[in-house]
Amino acid sequence: MSEVGQPVLVARGVTLATRHGRVFEGIDASLPRGGLLSVHGPAGSGRTMLLLALCGRARVSSGELAVAGRTDGPGLRRRAALAPTGGAVALEPELTVGAHERERLLLGPAPRSLDDAAALVGLALDRSTHVADLPRVEAVLLAVALAALGEPDLVAADDVDHGLGADDLERVGAALRALADAGTALVTTSHDPLPYATATLAVGTDGLVRSSPVATGGGRHEKP
């Protein structure tokens, strides 16, 4: 776990190149505990691969990346949780809330209960409900709550605005802000900047992120 006052996520010059070209390059970010970084841009812009890289699920071509002081792949993945909000990873629609909880508990220790995590993000649980029957906004919040069970240093959530109207997106932004205020750093992807984010990073329409602001915001944050 990162020390108080030290950044949870640090990226310096992070670049991902494939045989088809560069997906993103030169990413610099520093996100503290309590920070919420919104990576935003159109679909197909590389935002998902950037999210996967920042939480240790995709190997970068060059640059330096650390989560809670860990720079190795296994260490990054232990410190960062990927919420199954959609895009690269999604909840199984045919499973119930309770089944997802049981599957998560098979993966390892969960110092935070699902009830506590759900309360943090303002979600009322019914473990008998199938994910397919949940409104999209509640499925997103359930995915985030499941990711938060292990009290990771960083939670990453992809495509959080997919299928959501303005009111639901406001609810998601406020919920993630509440989780951040409880001591977690978060990175999300969406088409437009997420409400209540402390820092944003715009992905270019040509599919490249050529530069980024240093994300330093943390603590309580009011919606602009």
N, C-alpha and C positions, 0 to 999 in steps of 0.2 A: 504494500500500500504506500502511496506517495506521502511524503511528509507534509504537514500543514504549511500552506503557502507555496509549495512546490507544484509545478504544473503536472497534471495527470497525463495529458497527451502532448508530446513534442514531435513535430515533423520539421525536418530541415532539408530542403531541396529534393523532396520525394518525387520520384518519376517512375512511371510505368510505360515501357515500350514493348510492343509486340512486332511480329514480322509484318503486320499490316500498318504499322506506324505507332506514334505515341498516343496513349490514351489520356495521360495527364503528365505535367512536368513542372518542376520547380515549386512544389507545394511547401509552404512554410506555415506552421500553426503552433500555437502554444495555448492549451486549454486547461484552466485550473479546475479543481474540484468545485462543483456548483456551476460550471460553465455549460452553455448550450449552444453548440455550433450548428447552424443551418446551412448545409450545402444545397444549393438550388440551381436549377437549370432544366432545359427540356429533356424529354426522354431520349435516350441514345447519346447523351452528351458525355458519358463517362462517370457520372455522379455515383452510380452503384459501385463501380470498380474502385473509385476513390474511397468510398465508405468501407468496402471490404479490406482495402489496404490499411486504412487507419486503425481497424480493429484486429489486424493480424490474420485476416482470412485470405489475403491475396499477397503474393510476394512482389515487392517492388524491384525495379531494375537498378535504381541508384538512390542515394540519399540516406538520411538517418531518421529512424522512427523509434519512439519509446512510449510505452504506456506504463505509468506508475514505476518508472525506472527500468523496466524490462525491455530488452531489445531483441531477444531471441524469439523465434516463432512460437514455441510452446508457452513461453512466459507471457507474450503478448496476448495469446488466446485465453490464458488463465485470468488475466487482469481485465479483459474486455469481453462483454457479452453481446451477441448479435440477436436482437429481438426479431422474431419471425413475423414481421409486419407486412410482408409482401415483397415483390421484386425478387431478389436472390433467394430469400427464405420466407416461407409462409406457413401459417397454421394449417393443419389438416381439417378440411371442412366437415368430414364425416365423423370426427371425434368430438366427444363432449369436452366441456371445460375441465371436468374432473379427470378425464383420461389424459389431457395435456398436462395437468398438474402431476399426475403419477409418472408420466414419461419424463418430465423434467427432473423429478426427484431421483430417477434412476441414474442420472448423469453425474450426480455428486452432491456434496453437502449444500444445504439451503438454510443459512442462518436466519433468513427472513421468511415468514410464512406467506402464502399466497393471499390470505386475507389481509395481512398488513400491507403487502405491496399493492393490492387492489385498492385499499383504502387511501393509500398515498396518491394514486392517480384518479381517484373519484369514481371507481368502478364498483357496482353492486354485483356480487357473484351469485350465479346459480350453476352449480357444478353439473347438473343434469342437462344443461342446454348444449345442443350441438353448435359448433362454431358456424356452420352454414346458416343457422337461424339467428345469429347475432347481427345487429346493425354493424356496418363497416367500422364506425367510430369505436364501438365496444370491442370489436376484434383487434383493432390497433392497440387499445389500452390493455387488453388481456395479454397480447404479445409482449408489451413493454413490462407488464407486471411479472410475467414468467421470467423474463430476462433479468429482472431485478432481484430474484429470489436469492441468488448467491452473493448479494451485495458487492457486485463488481465495481471496480474503479471507473470503468467506462461502459456505457450502454450505447450501442449503435442501432439505429432504426431506419430502414430503407423505405422509400416511397410512401411516407406517412400521410400524404394528402390525397392519395389515389381514391377516387370515388367519394370524396368528402365535400360538402358545401361549406360556406363561410362559417356558419355557427359551429359545425362539427370540428372544423380545423381550429377554431378558437378554443374549443374544449380540449383538443389534443395538445395544443401549445401550452395551455395553462396546466394540464396534467404533467407534461414533461418538465415544466418549470418547477412544479411542486416536488418532483422526484429529484431534480437538480438541487433544489434548496435543502433537501434531506442529505446531501453530500455526494451525489453522483455527478460525474461529467457525462454529457451526452452529445452525440453527433447524429444528425438526421439528414435525409435527403428528401427533396420535394421539388415541385415545379417552381413555386414561388417561395420567398423567405417565410419561415415558420414564425407565427406569432410568439412573442416572449423570448426569442433567441437573444443571447448576449453577444453573438458574433455571427456573421454570415460570410459565405464564400460562393461567389457566382461562377458557374460553369459555362464556358463559352459555347455558342451555338455550333461551332465547328467541331465539337467533341473534345476540345482540349482545355485544360485549366493551365494557363501559362503563368499565372501568378496568383497570390492570395494574400489577403490581409492577415496579420498575426492576430489570432483569436485569443484575447486575453481576458475577456469579461468573465465575471463570476459573482456569486452571491445573489441576493434577491434582485430581481429585475422586473420593472414595470413595462407593460406593453407600450411601445412607442405610439 
